[in-house]
Amino acid sequence: MEQIFFYIFATIAVLSAIGVISVRNPVHSAFYLMVTLLQVAAIFILLRSPFLAAVQVFIYVGAIMVLFLFAVMVLDIGKEELTEAFNQQSVIAIPAVVVMLALIAYMIIGGKLSAPVGGYTDGILIGHGTEVLGKELYTKYLFPFEVVSILLLVALVGAIVLVMKDRQG
């Protein structure tokens, strides 16, 4: 039964990911991205990782999507003409997609690509997953965590400066 749900969630995630890159309206693209992230959270639940599912929903679907929509609305990206850039990229993108789909088909037909069946983790580790993750994040990976937070802050300040510069000029 879990495998059926996995294939349903994965199919919806792939289709909505295609919607992210194929629609022209940036708000619709952000909506498709939200659907994709929710499907990934559902897959995390199937993998018996409720903490990662909650983080996926709260941080990515909640906070990051609000940031994306804020940037789309402030920068008014929808009025840009992007057809020239897309036409130049299609020369490389179409063969890359064909090769990737052929490899996926080969793996599915060869039986090397399937969802795992059965128990994923021990029951003891599920309850302590958040504690272990927190200790690792704030001890071993503290420096990369802080670097990423500073980079995000600089990017946000840079976006605000660019918008204010365009509005004054």
C-alpha positions in Angstrom: 0.0 0.0 0.0 2.9 2.4 0.8 4.3 1.8 -2.6 1.1 2.8 -4.3 1.0 6.1 -2.3 4.7 6.6 -3.1 4.0 6.4 -6.9 0.9 8.7 -6.5 2.9 11.3 -4.6 5.9 11.0 -6.9 3.8 11.3 -10.1 2.0 14.4 -8.7 5.4 15.9 -7.7 6.9 15.3 -11.1 3.9 16.7 -13.0 3.8 19.8 -10.8 7.6 20.3 -11.2 7.0 20.2 -15.0 4.3 22.9 -14.3 6.9 25.0 -12.5 9.1 25.4 -15.5 6.4 25.3 -18.3 3.9 28.0 -17.2 4.5 31.6 -18.1 2.8 33.3 -15.2 5.3 33.4 -12.2 2.5 33.3 -9.7 1.2 30.0 -11.2 4.8 28.7 -11.3 5.1 29.5 -7.5 1.8 27.6 -6.9 3.1 24.6 -8.8 6.3 24.7 -6.7 4.2 24.7 -3.6 2.4 21.6 -4.8 5.7 19.9 -5.5 7.1 20.7 -2.1 3.9 19.4 -0.4 4.3 16.1 -2.3 7.9 15.8 -1.2 6.6 16.3 2.4 4.1 13.5 1.8 7.0 11.2 0.7 8.9 12.1 3.8 5.9 10.9 5.8 6.0 7.6 3.9 9.7 7.3 4.8 8.7 7.6 8.5 10.4 11.0 8.9 7.7 13.3 10.3 10.2 16.0 11.4 11.5 16.5 7.9 7.9 16.6 6.6 7.0 19.3 9.1 10.1 21.2 8.3 9.4 20.9 4.6 5.9 22.3 5.1 6.7 25.1 7.5 9.9 26.3 6.0 9.7 25.7 2.3 6.0 25.8 1.7 5.4 28.5 4.3 8.3 30.9 4.5 10.2 30.4 1.3 7.0 30.5 -0.9 6.0 33.7 0.8 9.5 35.1 0.0 9.2 33.9 -3.7 5.7 35.5 -4.1 7.0 38.7 -2.4 9.9 38.8 -4.9 7.6 38.1 -7.9 5.2 40.8 -6.9 7.8 43.4 -6.1 10.0 42.8 -9.1 7.1 42.4 -11.5 8.8 39.6 -13.3 5.7 38.7 -15.3 6.3 41.6 -17.7 9.7 40.4 -18.8 10.1 38.9 -22.2 11.9 35.6 -21.7 11.2 33.8 -25.1 14.7 34.6 -26.5 16.5 33.0 -23.5 14.2 29.9 -23.6 14.8 29.4 -27.3 18.6 29.4 -26.9 18.4 26.9 -24.1 16.2 24.4 -25.9 19.1 23.2 -28.1 20.8 21.7 -25.0 17.7 21.0 -22.9 15.7 18.8 -25.3 18.5 16.2 -25.9 19.3 16.3 -22.1 15.6 15.5 -21.3 15.5 12.7 -23.9 18.7 11.1 -22.4 17.4 11.4 -18.9 14.0 9.9 -19.7 15.8 7.0 -21.6 17.9 6.3 -18.5 14.9 6.4 -16.2 13.0 4.0 -18.6 16.1 1.7 -18.6 16.2 1.6 -14.8 12.5 0.9 -14.5 12.5 -1.8 -17.1 15.7 -3.4 -15.6 14.0 -3.5 -12.2 16.7 -1.3 -10.6 14.4 1.5 -9.7 11.6 0.7 -7.2 10.3 2.0 -4.0 11.5 0.2 -0.9 9.0 -2.1 0.7 8.8 -2.8 4.5 10.0 -1.0 7.5 12.2 2.0 6.9 13.7 2.8 10.3 13.8 1.3 13.7 11.1 2.5 16.1 13.7 3.6 18.7 15.3 6.0 16.2 12.1 7.8 15.2 11.5 9.3 18.6 15.1 10.6 18.9 15.5 11.8 15.3 14.8 15.5 16.2 17.3 15.4 19.1 20.0 13.8 17.0 19.4 16.3 14.1 19.5 19.3 16.4 22.8 18.1 18.1 24.4 17.6 14.7 23.1 20.8 13.2 24.2 23.0 16.2 27.6 21.3 16.9 29.1 19.7 13.8 27.4 21.8 11.2 27.1 25.1 13.0 29.5 27.0 10.7 27.8 26.0 7.4 24.4 26.8 9.0 25.5 30.3 9.9 27.1 30.9 6.5 23.9 30.0 4.7 21.9 32.3 7.0 24.3 35.2 6.2 24.1 34.5 2.5 20.3 34.5 2.6 20.4 37.8 4.5 22.8 39.4 2.0 20.5 38.1 -0.9 17.4 39.6 0.7 19.2 43.0 1.3 20.5 42.9 -2.3 17.0 42.3 -3.6 15.6 45.2 -1.6 18.4 47.5 -2.8 17.8 46.6 -6.5 14.1 47.2 -6.2 14.6 50.6 -4.4 17.2 51.6 -7.1 14.7 50.8 -9.9 11.9 52.6 -8.2 13.9 55.8 -7.7 15.4 55.9 -11.2 
